[in-house]
């Protein structure tokens, strides 16, 4: 049933399920916020309703904590997110205002947003992403609501961004429905959601109700691009040299991922410059053995296949650059032959000989074999099979007897296609990205769209299930994931602090690290910035130990910081510590080495080689300076949604916030003078903040704070 009234669709759903509602929602941009908000509104108004909301990565527009922040953020938010409906329940959860009859359970928090928030910390459900659908079903889920896109042909829908766990929930709920359970399976149609092919393609009869109304066709959430720092570029450059041509690629999201994509493009499109950077930064002197063993410097002749929990702008850019171009095929034998190099993308007479030799084609071409081979372009689309014969478009019949030389020659000359078809460049569970990214997906021609296949998360994130096919497709897997901290023994903390406060969530990281060990020739690559700002100065992200591990040390493999690469797979604790210290910031190496010696983990006379004792931020910056002068390593290589003034203000106000201490704010230096005599360069920044003509004492104070921040940061 199609509804145009959200109240009516929820009314009818509650009349089916009753007032004890366990609501499963997708993560990220595929969340049907209009429906979710209505369920929450009902529960807030009616204490007799018991509402459990199970979801993750619930996206909200930026909030502010002061009038200065509001003046910067609100116009930006209106411009970037205008029309996007904020999840009201999340706003109340952060404010500590959830009613007692509502239980919010999130499997992944927007990074850092849940710190110190009781509802977010207490309602967090730690689960591998591959287990989420299972866990939601076990909780007694009786309602699922998802967002869908509609194809121009009536009755064709797609879950768009979310095949992942959402499709698995949809399957679970339809099985429950068929078994006679009272369930509600709801869809919010959104014409701004790109239509994607694969497991998420569905029909209207898979839902008990579909909401198609103006409010439901809101913009898809598009987070602004993050600036890429020199640190990010250094990490991205080292990672790019570990990606093997002809292999498989997975990466996360954010500035580090953008830096890796940029470096891969540089390696492929400007290889002479790429190799010069390797030489001039002395990467070849320190890390060439691991680069030659695992990756390479050469352009991507064979190309990569993308197999990632989610995709973002970078995957489209890698397709456009001809880097993601290795097609895989959903046929184990065909994929095996391609891997061995005994057949290629071009269909030739030799293909028939190989297929005969391998027993794929028997003495007679059966209908089943014919249909499978025609699907992949070995036989032409306009050739048919009928009663033991191949039938040409003009009606001529050729016996499917490969023992008959005449018939076999006719099959080769008249029935074979030109090249393989229905190959796939990317498998992914969901997507998130910029407006540019969504426009690319919306405007793709159908043939290119079908090279990206959205799959359930159990297919993308793990090996069990279609094991043979996955192992064949995921050649030379390079699974790149980000960590908050790593221990000197190779343990990884990515989601939770020592005090058990959750930062984000496990997501699919554990599964991809595990695949890095399970798949022959694959590697797990953990990237981590070596330092972070602390309350009393920089703190190391390479630590001796940590209270909560996302990845245990027995799954240690490759680590990358801005200072280089540590290959610790299969190494002893002693050698692991040595390799990890080589990529640690040198300000923290002595203390870590001392602690390792005190705990008998490293020989008491060991000294770190001199070549690795200069791991300092200024060393990374100095190495990058010549290349930045050449126009390489820009802060926003793929553009930015922010104006020049917004970029300057954001950076300056972050610096101001860092200078505020519990003891107060003590301005110093020449910057104070500019607060009394604003230079002309400050005018556009003050106008953007509506502080060019302060109306009262409060605005005058804010103006001086902004001027000080801009001056101290060198913006004016």
N, C-alpha and C positions, 0 to 999 in steps of 0.2 A: 504494500500500500504506500502511495506517495503522499506525503504531508507537506503543507506549506506553513504550518503552525507548530513551533517547537513545543508549546504547551500541550497541544493535542497529542503529538507523538509520544511525549513522556507520560501523559495521562494514560494512554492505551497500554504503554509498556508496563507501568506500575499495576494496572488492573490485571495484567497477566502474571507478573512475578510476585506481586505482593509488596509490602512495605519494607521487607528486609532485603535490601538491594546490595549486591556485590557487583560493582561496576568495573569492568576491565576496559582500559583505554590504551591506545598506542602511545609511543614515545614521540617527542619532538614535533615536527611540523605537520604530522598527520593526525594530530589530536582534534577531535570534533568538539571544539571548545564551546560552541553554541549549545549543544546538547548537554555537555558536562556541566556548564554553568546553570542550566535549567534544573538538572537533578540536584545540584547543590542548593539552589534557591528554594526548592521544595523542602529539602531536609532542614534547612535553616528556619523555615517558616512552620514546619510541622514536626514537633519532637517525637511523634509516634513513628516517624520514618527512621530506620536505621540504615545509614548509607556508608558503605566501605568503597573507597575509590582507590583502584590499584593501577599505577601508571609509572612514568619515569620521564626524566628530562622535560619537565613542564616549562615551556618557554614563556617569559614575560618581558614586557617592554621595560627599559631601564627605570629605576627608581632613584630618588635623591633624598639626601639627609639634611640639606641646608638650602637656604635661599640662593647662595652662590651656585651650588650644584644644579638647582632647578633652572636657573637662568641659562646654563650651558646645555643641560640635558633635555629639557622639555621641548624646545623648538626642533632639536635634532630628532627626538623620539617621534614628534608629530610628522616630521618629514619622512622618516624611514619606516615607521610602523603605523601610519595613519590608516584606520579602518580595521586594524587587527584587534580582535576581542581578547582582552586579558582574561586569564582564568581567575575568576573572583575567589574561588576556594583557595588558590595558592596565595593570593594577597592576604586573606584572613589567616592562613596557616603561618605565614611569616610574621604577622602582627600578633600571633597568639590568640586569635579570636575564633578558632574553629569551635562550633557547638559540640557538646558532648556526644551527640548522636551521629557525628561524622568522624570517620576514621580514614585518614589519608595515608596510603602506603606507596612509597616511591622506591623504585629499584635503581634509580640513577638521579642524583641531584645536579642541577646546573652548578658547575664547579664553584665552590666557595660560598654559594648563596645560603646554604643551610646552617652555617656555623653559628652556634649559640641560639638556634631556634628550636625550642623543645619539640614542637610538632614535627619538624623535619627530621631531627635526630632520633626521636622515638619511633617515628613511623617508617624509618628506612628499612627496607627488606634486602638483605645481601643475597644476591643470586647471580650465578652466571647467566648471561643473556640467553643461552641455549635452554635454560631451565625455567625461564620466566613463564611461558605458556603453561607448562606443567604445574608450576606453583600456584598460578592464578586459578587453574581448574581445581586443584586440590583445596583451595580456599572456599570452594562452593560457588564460584562465579555464576551468576544467573542473568547477567546483562553485559553485552559487549556493544560499544559504540565506536565507530571508526569513520574516518573521512574518506570519501571516494571521489575520483574524477570520472567524468562521463565522456565516452567516445561519441563522435558525431552520429554514429549508427545507434539507434535507440536500443536500449537494453544492454549495452556493453559498458561495463564499469571496471575500474581498477582502483586498488587501494593506494595507488600513486606512490608516495614516499615509502609507505610501510607495507612491505611483504613480511619481513622479519618475524617477530613473535605474533604479530597481528593476524596473519594468515593462519597460523597454527591455532590461535584462539577461535577464529572463524570456523575452522574445521571442527574443533572440539564442541563448539556451541551448536553447530548443525547436527552433529551426532547426537547430542543431548536432546535436541528438538525432535529428531527422528525417533528417539526412544521414548518420547512422550513427556519430557520435562517441560515445565513452564519457564521458558526463557525468552528474553528479548534480544534481538540482534538488529542493531540500528545503524544506519549510515547517514552521514551528513554530506550531501552532494556539494562539491565546491569546484566551480569551473576554472578557478585559478590554480588548481592542483594539476600538475602535469600527469598525463596518462602514461603509465609505464607498463611494459609487457612482462609476462612471467607469471609467477605463482599468485600475484595479487589480482589478476584478471578474474572477474566474477560477473554474476548476473543478478538481477533484482530479486529473483526467487530465493537467493541465499540470505535475504534479510526479512525480518518481520515488519520493518518499517523503514522508509527512506525520507529524510527531510530535504526538501528542495525549496529553499526560500532565499530572499535577498540577503538576509543576515549571514546565511551560510556560505555565501560566495565572497568571503573576505580575502584579503591578501595573505599569501603564505609568509610566515615569519622568516625574515632574511637578516641574520646578524651582520653587522658591518665588518669589513676586513680589519684584521689586526696589523699594526706595524711590524715589519720584520727587522729585528735588530742584527747587529754584527754577530752577536752570539748565536742567534738563530741560523744565520747564513753559514757560520762555521760548522755547526752541527749538520745542517742540511747538505753541505758540500761533502763532508765525510761519509754521510749515509749514501749519497748518490753514487759513490765509488764502490759500494757494497752490493749494488743491484746488478744482477747478472742478465746479460742479453739472452733473450729466449726464455726468460723466467716469468715469475708471478709476483705481483706487487700488491701490498696492502699498506695503508697508512691511515693515521687518525686525522684530526681537524685542527685548524688554528695556524698561527704564524710559523710554527716549526714545520708543519706539513707543507705550507706554501713555500718555505725555503727549500725543502727537499724537491718539490716540483720544479722550482726555478733552476736548481742545480742540475736536475735531470735534463731539462731543456737545454741548458748551456752545454752539457756533455754531448748531447745529440746534435744540436744545431750549430754550435761554435766550438767544435772539438779542439781546435788549436788553442783557443783561449783557455779552455778547460784544462788542457794538459799543462799550459803555462802556469796556471794557478797551482796545480799539483806540485809543480817543480819549485815555484817561487816561495810557496808557503812551507816547503820542506816536508810535505805530506809523504812524498815518495821515500824520503830517508827514514821516516819513523814507521810508516804503516804499509808500505808497498807489498810485503809478503801476504798480509791478510787481504789486501785489495785484489791481488792476483789470484789468491785462493778462492775468494768468495764472490767478487764482483768484477770490476774492470773499468777501464778509462775510455774504451772505444764507443763510437755511436751505436745506436740500437738497430742493428741490421735485421735481426729476427723480430725484435720488438717484445713487448711485455703483454701479459694478460692480467687484468685487474680482478682480484677476488677479495672483496673488502666488506666488512660489516656495514659500512656506509660509504657513500661517495659524495664528493663536493666538487666545487669549481675545478680543482686541480685535475680530476680525472678527465674532464672534457678537454682541458688544455693539453693533456698528454695524448689524447686521441688526435686533437688538431695538429699536434707536432709530429705525428707519426711514430710516437714512442709506444703507446698502447695500440698495438696492431697485430699481436699474435692471437689468432682466432683459435678457440677450442670448440669441440663438437660433442654433443650429448650422445656419443656412441663409443663405448670403450675400445672396440677393435679398430675403428677408424682413427680414434685418437692415438692409439698405440702405434699404428702404422705411420702416422704423422710424426710422432716423437722419434721413431727410429729413422726417419728420413727416407723410408722406402717409397713413400708417395708424397706428393706436394699438393699445393692448392690448385694447381692446374690439373684438369682431368685429361688423361692420355690413355692410349691403348695399353700401356704398361700397367695402368691401374687394374684393368681386368685380369691381367696375368697374375698380379700380386694377390688379388682377391681370390682367384682360383687356387693359387699355391697355398694360401693360408686357410683354404676351406670355407671362406665366407660365402663364396658362390660355389654351389655344388655342380654336378654335371648338368642339372637343370636349374635355371633361375626360378625360384619359387615366388609366389606373389608376396609373401612376407618379406623376403630379402629384397625383391624389386622395390617395394614401397619404402623400405628403410633407406636404400641407396638413392632413390629418386628424391627423398626428403633432403639429402645432403648434396644434390646436384650431380651425382655420378651419372644418373640418367636424366634426360631432358624432361621438363615438366609436361610437355605435350605428348609424351609417349605413355601408353597405358599397358597394363597387363591383363590378358583375358584368356582363360582356359589353356595355359601353357604356352602362350605366344605373347611377344611384345608387339603392340599395335601402334603403327605410325599414325600421324595426323590425317593422312589421306586414306586410312583404313587398311593399308597393307599390313599383313601379319608375318612376323618373323618367329620361327620356332625358338623357344627359350632353351634350346639344347646346345650347350657349349661344347659338346663332342663333335657337333656338325661344323666343319670348318667354314662352309659357306654361310651358315646362320651366324656363326661367331663373328665372321668378318663384317657381316651386315650390322650386327649389334654394335660393333666397334665404330663403324663408319657412319651409322645413321641414328644411333640411339644415345650416344654419350653426350653429356653436357660439356660446357667449356671449363668451368671451375667449380670448386666446392661451394655450396650455399648453406645458409642457416648456421654459419659459424658465429661464435659469441666472443666479444671483446671483454665484457665485464659481467661478473655476477656480484650482486650486492643485496643487502637486506633493507636498507632505507637510505634516504639522502637528506642533506641539509646544505644550504649555501646562500649565495648572494642573489640579488634580483637578476643579474646577468646570467647566473647559472640556471635559474628557473626559466628565464626566457629561452635559453638554449634548449632546454628539455621540451618546452612547449612547442617550439618551432622546428624541431627535428623532423626530417622526412622519415617516413615509416621504415625504410630499409635500415637507416642508421639507428633509429629507436630500438629496433629488434636486435641490434647487436649488444644492447644493454639488457640483461635479463634479471629482474628482481626475483629473489628466491627467499623462501622461508629461512629463518636464522639457523635452523638445524643443518641446512645444506651449506651455508656460507661459512659458518663459524667452527665447524668441526668435521672430522673425517667419518665417524660411524654413520652408516646410511649411504648407499652408493659408493662404498669405499673404493672400489677399483677405478671408477670413473674419476673421482676426485683426485686420487693419487696421480692418475695419468695427466689430468688437466693442470694440476698445481706444481708443474715442474719448477725446480729451483726457487721455491717460495721464499720471498723476503718479506717477513711480517714485521712492520715497524710500528712500535707503540711508545707512548710517552709515559714517563714516571715522574713522581714528585721527588723521590729519593731512592738511592740504591745503597746497599751496604757493601762494605769491602769484600764480603763473601759472595756477593752476587744475588742477594735477595732484593726484592723490589717492593716499594710502597707507592701505590698510585691512587688510593682512594680514602684512606683513613689515617688520622693522626695518632700519636702515642696515647692521647687522652680519650681515644675512641670517638672523637668527633669526626663525622663523615664529611669528606670534601666533595666527593662525586659518586663513584660507584665502580664496581668491578667491570660491568659491561661485558665486552667480549675479549678483554685483554688476556685473561687466563687461557682461553681457548686458542687464541692465535699463537701465544707463546708455546703452548703444548703442541700445536701443529708444526711449529718450527723444529720440534724434536721428533715428531712422528713421521713426517714426510721425508723420504730419502732425498738428500741434497738441499733441504730447506734450512733456513736459519731464522731465529728470532733476534730482532734488533731493538733494544730498549734505548731510547734517547732521553737524556736528562740534562738540564742546565746545571752546571757544576755548583753554582751558588744561588742563594736567594737573599733578599733583604730581610734583616732581622731587627728586633727592637733596639739592639745596641750595635748594629753594623752587619756586614755580610756574614752569612752562615753557609756552611758546606751542605750540599745535597748528596755528597758521597759521605756516608757516616759509618761508624763502626758497627752499630746495631740500631734497630728500630722496633718499636712495639707492635706494629701491625703490618704484616706482609701481605701484599696482593699476590705476589709470585714468590714461591719458596726458592731457596738457593739451589736446590737440586735441578731446577730448570734454567740455571744461568747459561747464557750463551754469548751474545755480542752486546756490548754497551758502547754508546757514543756520547761524549760531551763535546763542548766547543774545543777541547784540547786534544781530541783524537779518539781512537778506537781501541777497545779492550776486548780481545777474543778469549773468553774464559770457559768455553765449553770443554768439558772433560779434563779440566785442570785441577790440581790439588788446591787446598785452601791457601797454602803458601804462595803458589804462583798466581792464584786469583787475586790475592791482596796486592801483589806486586803490579799486576796489570791494571787493577783498578786505581792504584795510587798514581800511575803514569798519566791518567786522564783526570786527576783531581786537581783543583785549584791549589797552587803551591803554598798559599797561606795556611792551608790546613793539612798539608802532607806530613809535616813533622809530628803533629799531635796524633794523627792516625797511625803513623809508623811506630811511634812510641807505645801506643796502646796495644798494637799487634804484637810487639816484642814482649810487653809485660804479660800478655796472655799466651805466650809460647806459640803464636801462630806464624812467626817469621823468625829467621835466625837473628840472634842478637847483634851480629856484626854486619847485617845487610845495610847497604847504602843505596838509595835511589840514584840511578844514572843521572849525570849532570844534564843531559839533553832534556830531561823531563822536570827539571826544577825551576823552569821559567814559565810555568803555566799561570799567567796573570792576565787580567782583562786588557791591560794596555798592550800586551804582546799580540793578542788577537786583533785589537784595533789597528795596531801598526802594520800588521800583515795585510789588513784589508784596505788600508788607505790608498795605495796605488790603484787598486781595482775600482774603488769608489770614484776616484778621479776620472777613470775611463767611462764612467756611467754604469758600471756593474754594481750589483747589490743595492738597488734602490729600496727605500723604506716601504714603498707601495708599488711593487712591480706590476700589479694587476689593477692599479687604480684604487681610489678610495671614495667612499660616500661622503666624507667629511670635507668641509672647506678648509682653506689655509688657516683661517682664524680659529676654527674649531679644533684643528690639530694642535695649534700653538697653545690655545687655552687649556685643552685637555692635558697636555704634557706639563704645563706650568702649574696647573691646579693640583695635579698628582704630586708634584714636588712640594707644593705648599702644604699639602696634607701630611706628607712625610716629615715636614719640619715642625709640625704641631706635636708637642709632647705633653705628658701629664703636668709638667711644670709650667706650661704656657708657651707662648710664641715670642721669641726674642729675635726680631729682625736685626741684621747686621750688614755692613758693607755698603758699597756705592749704590746698591739697588734702592736704598731708602730715599735717596735724592729724587729718583724718578717718580716716587709717589707724590711728591710736592710739585714737581715740574714735569708733568707727563710729556714725553716727546711726541712728535706728530705721528710716529709709527704706531703709537698705542691706540690711536683713534678708532680704526676698524675693529679692534678687539673689544674696546669699551662699548662701541655701538652694538656689537653682537651680543654683549651681556646686558644691554640696556642700562649701562652705567656711565654713558658719556655726559649725561646731565643729571647728576644725583639730586633727588628731590628732598631728601631728609638726611639726618645724621647717620642713620643705619646704612643708607646707600653710599654715603661718603666713605664710611669705614670699609664697606665692601669694595668700593672702587680702589681704595689704597691697597687692600689685600691683593686684588687682581693685578694692579700695577706692580706691586712688589714681586709677586710670583712670576710675572712675565719678564721683569728685569733680571731677577735672580736666575732664571732659566735661560737668559740670553735671547729671548724672543724679541724684546725691544731694547 
